[in-house]
Amino acid sequence: MQMPFNFISNTVEPQATSMFNFFKPKPKHTKIIRARQMTANELIIRLEAALDSRLNITIQCNVSFYTENVYQLSGYLTMSENGQLLLHSDNLKVTTIVWPKSIRHIMFND
C-alpha cells in the first residue's frame, strides 16, 4: 500500500490531494454581491419604467429586515389586476410575486 504522505520529501501524493479536496465543504450557492440600497424615489422611477416598457430587469431583494442577505430575480415586470407585482423569468418560465417592501435595487439588463 502506498502512503499518501511522503515522509522523505514532505509532500502529499496527488491521489491523496484529490481525495482530500473531494471531502472539503463546497459552497451551495454562488455569492451575490449586494448592490447599494436605492432610495424610495429611485425605486419608484425604475419600477414605473420597467412596468411601462417591459424591459428585462434584475431585482435584488432583502431576505428579511433583520439580515443583510439578499436574493436576485431576473425577467420582465408586470402588474396583476389586484395590484401585485409579477416578475416573469424568461429562461425558467416562472412567474414570481415581488413584494415592493423587500426590493433593494433594480438594474436594467441590456
LOLUMGU-914802 format. One record per atom (N, C-alpha, C): atom name; x, y negated, z negated. Coordinates in Angstrom, 1 decimal. Each point is the difference from the previous one (the first is absolute). Layout:
+-------+--------+--------+--------+
: atome :      X :      Y :      Z :
+-------+--------+--------+--------+
:    CA :      X :      Y :      Z :
...
+-------+--------+--------+--------+
***
This chain:
+-------+--------+--------+--------+
: atome :      X :      Y :      Z :
+-------+--------+--------+--------+
:     N :    0.8 :    1.2 :    0.0 :
:    CA :   -0.8 :   -1.2 :    0.0 :
:     C :    0.9 :   -1.2 :    0.0 :
:     N :   -0.4 :   -1.0 :    0.9 :
:    CA :    0.8 :   -1.2 :    0.0 :
:     C :   -0.5 :   -1.0 :   -1.0 :
:     N :    0.9 :   -0.7 :   -0.6 :
:    CA :   -0.3 :   -1.0 :   -1.1 :
:     C :   -0.4 :   -1.3 :    0.7 :
:     N :   -1.1 :   -0.7 :   -0.4 :
:    CA :   -0.4 :   -1.2 :    0.6 :
:     C :    1.0 :   -1.2 :   -0.3 :
:     N :    0.9 :    0.2 :   -1.0 :
:    CA :    0.9 :   -1.1 :   -0.3 :
:     C :    1.4 :    0.6 :    0.1 :
:     N :    0.9 :   -0.7 :    0.7 :
:    CA :    1.4 :    0.4 :    0.2 :
:     C :    0.8 :   -0.6 :   -1.1 :
:     N :    0.5 :    0.8 :   -1.0 :
:    CA :    0.7 :   -0.5 :   -1.1 :
:     C :    1.4 :   -0.5 :    0.3 :
:     N :    0.5 :    0.4 :    1.1 :
:    CA :    1.4 :   -0.4 :    0.4 :
:     C :   -0.1 :   -1.4 :    0.6 :
:     N :   -0.9 :   -0.3 :    0.9 :
:    CA :    0.0 :   -1.3 :    0.7 :
:     C :   -1.1 :   -0.9 :   -0.6 :
:     N :   -0.7 :    0.5 :   -1.0 :
:    CA :   -1.1 :   -0.8 :   -0.6 :
:     C :   -1.0 :   -0.5 :    1.0 :
:     N :   -0.5 :    0.8 :    0.9 :
:    CA :   -1.0 :   -0.4 :    1.0 :
:     C :   -1.1 :    1.0 :   -0.1 :
:     N :   -1.2 :   -0.5 :    0.5 :
:    CA :   -1.2 :    0.9 :    0.0 :
:     C :   -0.1 :    0.5 :    1.4 :
:     N :   -0.3 :    1.3 :    0.1 :
:    CA :   -0.2 :    0.6 :    1.3 :
:     C :   -1.2 :   -0.6 :    0.7 :
:     N :    0.0 :   -0.1 :    1.4 :
:    CA :   -1.1 :   -0.6 :    0.7 :
:     C :   -1.4 :    0.7 :   -0.2 :
:     N :    0.0 :    1.3 :   -0.2 :
:    CA :   -1.2 :    0.8 :   -0.2 :
:     C :   -0.6 :   -0.4 :   -1.3 :
:     N :    0.8 :   -0.2 :   -1.0 :
:    CA :   -0.5 :   -0.4 :   -1.4 :
:     C :   -0.5 :   -1.4 :    0.1 :
:     N :    0.6 :   -0.9 :    0.7 :
:    CA :   -0.4 :   -1.4 :    0.1 :
:     C :   -1.4 :   -0.1 :    0.6 :
:     N :   -0.2 :    0.8 :    1.1 :
:    CA :   -1.3 :    0.0 :    0.6 :
:     C :   -1.1 :    0.6 :   -0.9 :
:     N :    0.4 :    1.0 :   -0.8 :
:    CA :   -0.9 :    0.6 :   -1.0 :
:     C :   -0.4 :   -1.0 :   -1.1 :
:     N :    1.0 :   -0.8 :   -0.5 :
:    CA :   -0.2 :   -1.0 :   -1.0 :
:     C :   -0.9 :   -1.1 :    0.5 :
:     N :    0.2 :   -0.4 :    1.3 :
:    CA :   -0.8 :   -1.1 :    0.6 :
:     C :   -1.5 :    0.5 :    0.1 :
:     N :   -0.2 :    1.3 :    0.3 :
:    CA :   -1.3 :    0.5 :    0.1 :
:     C :   -0.8 :   -0.2 :   -1.3 :
:     N :    0.6 :    0.1 :   -1.1 :
:    CA :   -0.7 :   -0.1 :   -1.3 :
:     C :   -0.1 :   -1.4 :   -0.5 :
:     N :    0.6 :   -1.0 :    0.6 :
:    CA :   -0.1 :   -1.4 :   -0.4 :
:     C :   -1.4 :   -0.5 :    0.2 :
:     N :   -0.5 :   -0.8 :   -1.0 :
:    CA :   -1.3 :   -0.6 :    0.2 :
:     C :    0.0 :   -0.9 :    1.2 :
:     N :   -1.1 :    0.1 :    0.8 :
:    CA :   -0.1 :   -0.9 :    1.2 :
:     C :   -1.2 :   -1.0 :   -0.3 :
:     N :    0.1 :   -1.2 :    0.5 :
:    CA :   -1.2 :   -0.9 :   -0.1 :
:     C :   -1.2 :    0.5 :    0.8 :
:     N :   -1.2 :   -0.1 :   -0.6 :
:    CA :   -1.2 :    0.5 :    0.7 :
:     C :   -0.4 :   -0.9 :    1.1 :
:     N :    0.2 :   -1.3 :   -0.2 :
:    CA :   -0.5 :   -1.0 :    0.9 :
:     C :    1.1 :   -1.0 :    0.3 :
:     N :   -0.1 :   -0.6 :    1.2 :
:    CA :    1.0 :   -1.1 :    0.2 :
:     C :   -0.4 :   -1.2 :   -0.8 :
:     N :    1.0 :   -0.7 :   -0.4 :
:    CA :   -0.2 :   -1.2 :   -0.9 :
:     C :   -0.5 :   -1.1 :    0.9 :
:     N :   -1.0 :   -0.7 :   -0.4 :
:    CA :   -0.6 :   -1.2 :    0.7 :
:     C :    0.6 :   -1.2 :   -0.6 :
:     N :    0.6 :   -0.8 :    0.8 :
:    CA :    0.6 :   -1.3 :   -0.4 :
:     C :   -1.2 :   -1.0 :   -0.2 :
:     N :    0.0 :   -0.5 :   -1.2 :
:    CA :   -1.1 :   -0.9 :   -0.4 :
:     C :    0.2 :   -1.4 :    0.7 :
:     N :   -1.0 :   -0.4 :    0.7 :
:    CA :    0.0 :   -1.4 :    0.6 :
:     C :   -0.5 :   -0.9 :   -1.1 :
:     N :    0.3 :   -1.3 :    0.2 :
:    CA :   -0.4 :   -1.0 :   -1.1 :
:     C :   -1.5 :    0.0 :   -0.1 :
:     N :   -0.5 :   -0.4 :   -1.2 :
:    CA :   -1.4 :   -0.1 :   -0.2 :
:     C :   -0.5 :   -1.3 :    0.7 :
:     N :   -0.9 :    0.1 :    0.9 :
:    CA :   -0.5 :   -1.2 :    0.7 :
:     C :   -1.1 :   -0.7 :   -0.9 :
:     N :   -0.1 :   -1.3 :    0.3 :
:    CA :   -1.0 :   -0.8 :   -0.7 :
:     C :   -1.4 :    0.3 :    0.6 :
:     N :   -1.0 :   -0.4 :   -0.8 :
:    CA :   -1.4 :    0.3 :    0.5 :
:     C :   -0.3 :   -0.6 :    1.3 :
:     N :    0.5 :   -1.3 :    0.2 :
:    CA :   -0.3 :   -0.7 :    1.3 :
:     C :    0.7 :    0.7 :    1.1 :
:     N :    1.2 :    0.5 :   -0.1 :
:    CA :    0.7 :    0.7 :    1.0 :
:     C :   -0.7 :    1.3 :    0.4 :
:     N :   -0.5 :    0.7 :   -1.1 :
:    CA :   -0.7 :    1.3 :    0.3 :
:     C :   -1.3 :   -0.3 :    0.7 :
:     N :   -0.7 :   -1.0 :   -0.4 :
:    CA :   -1.3 :   -0.3 :    0.7 :
:     C :    0.2 :   -0.3 :    1.5 :
:     N :    1.0 :   -0.9 :    0.2 :
:    CA :    0.3 :   -0.3 :    1.4 :
:     C :    0.4 :    1.2 :    0.9 :
:     N :    0.8 :    0.9 :   -0.6 :
:    CA :    0.4 :    1.1 :    0.8 :
:     C :   -1.1 :    1.1 :    0.1 :
:     N :   -0.9 :    0.1 :   -1.0 :
:    CA :   -1.1 :    0.9 :    0.1 :
:     C :   -1.0 :   -0.5 :    1.1 :
:     N :   -0.2 :   -1.3 :    0.0 :
:    CA :   -0.9 :   -0.5 :    1.0 :
:     C :    0.6 :    0.2 :    1.4 :
:     N :    1.3 :   -0.2 :    0.2 :
:    CA :    0.6 :    0.2 :    1.3 :
:     C :   -0.1 :    1.5 :    0.4 :
:     N :    0.3 :    0.9 :   -1.0 :
:    CA :   -0.1 :    1.4 :    0.3 :
:     C :   -1.4 :    0.5 :    0.4 :
:     N :   -1.0 :   -0.6 :   -0.7 :
:    CA :   -1.4 :    0.4 :    0.3 :
:     C :   -0.4 :   -0.5 :    1.3 :
:     N :    0.3 :   -1.2 :    0.4 :
:    CA :   -0.4 :   -0.7 :    1.2 :
:     C :    0.6 :    0.7 :    1.2 :
:     N :    1.3 :    0.3 :    0.0 :
:    CA :    0.7 :    0.4 :    1.2 :
:     C :    0.2 :    1.6 :    0.0 :
:     N :   -0.3 :    0.7 :   -1.0 :
:    CA :    0.3 :    1.4 :   -0.1 :
:     C :    1.5 :    0.4 :    0.3 :
:     N :    0.8 :   -0.8 :   -0.5 :
:    CA :    1.5 :    0.3 :    0.1 :
:     C :    0.4 :    1.1 :   -0.8 :
:     N :    1.0 :    0.7 :    0.4 :
:    CA :    0.6 :    1.1 :   -0.8 :
:     C :    0.8 :   -0.6 :   -1.2 :
:     N :   -0.4 :    0.3 :   -1.2 :
:    CA :    0.7 :   -0.5 :   -1.2 :
:     C :    0.5 :    1.0 :   -0.9 :
:     N :    0.8 :   -0.4 :   -0.9 :
:    CA :    0.5 :    0.9 :   -1.1 :
:     C :   -0.4 :   -0.8 :   -1.3 :
:     N :   -0.7 :    0.7 :   -0.9 :
:    CA :   -0.5 :   -0.6 :   -1.3 :
:     C :    0.8 :    0.7 :   -1.1 :
:     N :    0.6 :   -0.8 :   -0.9 :
:    CA :    0.6 :    0.5 :   -1.1 :
:     C :   -0.9 :   -0.3 :   -1.2 :
:     N :   -0.3 :    1.1 :   -0.8 :
:    CA :   -1.0 :   -0.2 :   -1.1 :
:     C :    0.7 :    0.4 :   -1.3 :
:     N :   -0.4 :   -0.6 :   -1.1 :
:    CA :    0.5 :    0.4 :   -1.3 :
:     C :   -0.8 :    1.3 :   -0.4 :
:     N :    0.7 :    0.9 :   -0.7 :
:    CA :   -0.6 :    1.2 :   -0.4 :
:     C :   -0.9 :   -0.3 :   -1.2 :
:     N :    0.5 :   -0.8 :   -0.9 :
:    CA :   -0.9 :   -0.5 :   -1.2 :
:     C :    0.6 :   -1.3 :   -0.4 :
:     N :   -0.8 :   -0.6 :   -0.9 :
:    CA :    0.5 :   -1.3 :   -0.5 :
:     C :    1.1 :    0.1 :   -1.1 :
:     N :    0.3 :    1.2 :   -0.4 :
:    CA :    0.9 :    0.2 :   -1.1 :
:     C :    1.4 :    0.5 :    0.5 :
:     N :    0.1 :    0.4 :    1.2 :
:    CA :    1.3 :    0.5 :    0.5 :
:     C :    0.5 :   -0.9 :    1.2 :
:     N :    1.2 :    0.2 :    0.4 :
:    CA :    0.6 :   -0.6 :    1.2 :
:     C :   -0.1 :    0.9 :    1.2 :
:     N :   -0.6 :    1.1 :   -0.1 :
:    CA :   -0.1 :    1.0 :    1.1 :
:     C :   -1.0 :   -0.5 :    1.1 :
:     N :    0.4 :    0.2 :    1.2 :
:    CA :   -0.8 :   -0.4 :    1.2 :
:     C :   -0.2 :    1.1 :    0.9 :
:     N :   -1.0 :   -0.1 :    0.9 :
:    CA :   -0.2 :    0.9 :    1.1 :
:     C :   -0.3 :   -0.8 :    1.2 :
:     N :    0.2 :    0.6 :    1.2 :
:    CA :   -0.1 :   -0.7 :    1.2 :
:     C :   -0.9 :    0.7 :    1.0 :
:     N :   -0.9 :   -0.7 :    0.6 :
:    CA :   -0.9 :    0.5 :    1.0 :
:     C :    0.1 :   -0.8 :    1.3 :
:     N :   -0.1 :    0.7 :    1.2 :
:    CA :    0.1 :   -0.7 :    1.3 :
:     C :   -1.2 :    0.4 :    0.8 :
:     N :   -0.4 :   -1.0 :    0.9 :
:    CA :   -1.1 :    0.2 :    0.9 :
:     C :   -0.6 :   -1.3 :    0.3 :
:     N :   -1.3 :    0.0 :    0.5 :
:    CA :   -0.7 :   -1.2 :    0.2 :
:     C :   -1.2 :   -0.1 :   -0.9 :
:     N :   -0.3 :   -1.3 :   -0.4 :
:    CA :   -1.0 :   -0.2 :   -1.0 :
:     C :   -1.4 :   -0.4 :    0.5 :
:     N :   -1.0 :    0.5 :   -0.6 :
:    CA :   -1.4 :   -0.3 :    0.4 :
:     C :   -0.7 :   -0.2 :   -1.3 :
:     N :   -1.3 :   -0.6 :    0.1 :
:    CA :   -0.8 :   -0.1 :   -1.2 :
:     C :   -1.3 :    0.7 :    0.2 :
:     N :   -0.5 :    0.8 :   -1.0 :
:    CA :   -1.2 :    0.7 :    0.1 :
:     C :   -1.2 :   -0.9 :   -0.2 :
:     N :   -1.2 :    0.6 :    0.2 :
:    CA :   -1.2 :   -0.8 :   -0.2 :
:     C :   -0.2 :   -0.5 :   -1.4 :
:     N :    0.5 :    0.7 :   -1.0 :
:    CA :   -0.2 :   -0.4 :   -1.4 :
:     C :    1.2 :   -0.8 :   -0.5 :
:     N :    0.9 :   -0.4 :    0.9 :
:    CA :    1.1 :   -0.9 :   -0.4 :
:     C :    1.3 :    0.7 :   -0.4 :
:     N :    0.2 :    1.3 :    0.2 :
:    CA :    1.2 :    0.6 :   -0.4 :
:     C :    1.0 :   -0.1 :    1.1 :
:     N :    1.3 :   -0.2 :   -0.4 :
:    CA :    1.1 :    0.0 :    1.0 :
:     C :    0.4 :    1.5 :    0.3 :
:     N :    0.0 :    0.3 :    1.3 :
:    CA :    0.4 :    1.3 :    0.4 :
:     C :    1.2 :   -0.1 :    0.9 :
:     N :    1.0 :    0.8 :   -0.3 :
:    CA :    1.3 :    0.1 :    0.8 :
:     C :   -0.1 :    1.3 :    0.8 :
:     N :    0.1 :   -0.1 :    1.3 :
:    CA :   -0.1 :    1.2 :    0.9 :
:     C :    1.5 :    0.3 :    0.4 :
:     N :    0.5 :    1.1 :   -0.3 :
:    CA :    1.3 :    0.4 :    0.3 :
:     C :    0.0 :    0.6 :    1.5 :
:     N :    0.9 :   -0.5 :    0.8 :
:    CA :    0.1 :    0.5 :    1.4 :
:     C :    0.5 :    1.4 :    0.1 :
:     N :    1.1 :    0.3 :   -0.7 :
:    CA :    0.7 :    1.3 :    0.2 :
:     C :   -0.7 :    1.1 :   -0.8 :
:     N :   -0.6 :   -0.3 :   -1.1 :
:    CA :   -0.6 :    1.1 :   -0.8 :
:     C :   -1.5 :    0.2 :    0.2 :
:     N :   -0.6 :   -1.0 :    0.7 :
:    CA :   -1.5 :    0.0 :    0.2 :
:     C :   -0.7 :    0.1 :   -1.4 :
:     N :    0.4 :   -0.9 :   -0.9 :
:    CA :   -0.6 :    0.0 :   -1.3 :
:     C :   -0.4 :   -1.4 :   -0.3 :
:     N :   -1.2 :   -0.2 :   -0.7 :
:    CA :   -0.5 :   -1.3 :   -0.4 :
:     C :    0.1 :   -0.1 :   -1.5 :
:     N :    0.6 :   -1.1 :   -0.5 :
:    CA :    0.2 :   -0.1 :   -1.4 :
:     C :   -0.6 :   -1.3 :   -0.5 :
:     N :   -0.7 :    0.0 :   -1.1 :
:    CA :   -0.6 :   -1.2 :   -0.6 :
:     C :    1.1 :   -0.7 :   -0.7 :
:     N :    0.2 :   -1.3 :    0.3 :
:    CA :    1.0 :   -0.8 :   -0.6 :
:     C :   -0.7 :   -1.0 :   -1.1 :
:     N :    0.5 :    0.1 :   -1.2 :
:    CA :   -0.5 :   -0.9 :   -1.0 :
:     C :    0.8 :   -1.3 :    0.0 :
:     N :   -0.7 :   -1.1 :    0.3 :
:    CA :    0.7 :   -1.3 :    0.2 :
:     C :    0.8 :   -0.4 :   -1.3 :
:     N :   -0.4 :    0.4 :   -1.2 :
:    CA :    0.7 :   -0.4 :   -1.2 :
:     C :    1.4 :    0.6 :    0.0 :
:     N :    0.2 :    1.2 :    0.6 :
:    CA :    1.3 :    0.7 :    0.0 :
:     C :    1.0 :   -0.4 :    1.0 :
:     N :   -0.4 :   -0.8 :    1.0 :
:    CA :    0.9 :   -0.4 :    1.1 :
:     C :    1.1 :   -0.9 :   -0.5 :
:     N :    1.2 :    0.4 :    0.4 :
:    CA :    1.2 :   -0.7 :   -0.4 :
:     C :    0.6 :   -0.8 :    1.1 :
:     N :    0.0 :    0.6 :    1.2 :
:    CA :    0.7 :   -0.6 :    1.2 :
:     C :   -0.7 :    0.5 :    1.2 :
:     N :   -0.1 :   -0.8 :    1.0 :
:    CA :   -0.5 :    0.4 :    1.4 :
:     C :    1.1 :   -0.4 :    1.0 :
:     N :    0.3 :    1.0 :    0.8 :
:    CA :    1.0 :   -0.2 :    1.1 :
:     C :   -0.7 :    0.3 :    1.3 :
:     N :    0.3 :   -0.8 :    1.0 :
:    CA :   -0.5 :    0.3 :    1.4 :
:     C :    1.0 :    0.8 :    0.7 :
:     N :   -0.4 :    1.2 :    0.6 :
:    CA :    0.9 :    0.8 :    0.8 :
:     C :   -0.1 :   -0.4 :    1.4 :
:     N :    1.1 :    0.0 :    0.7 :
:    CA :    0.1 :   -0.4 :    1.4 :
:     C :   -0.2 :    1.2 :    0.9 :
+-------+--------+--------+--------+
***
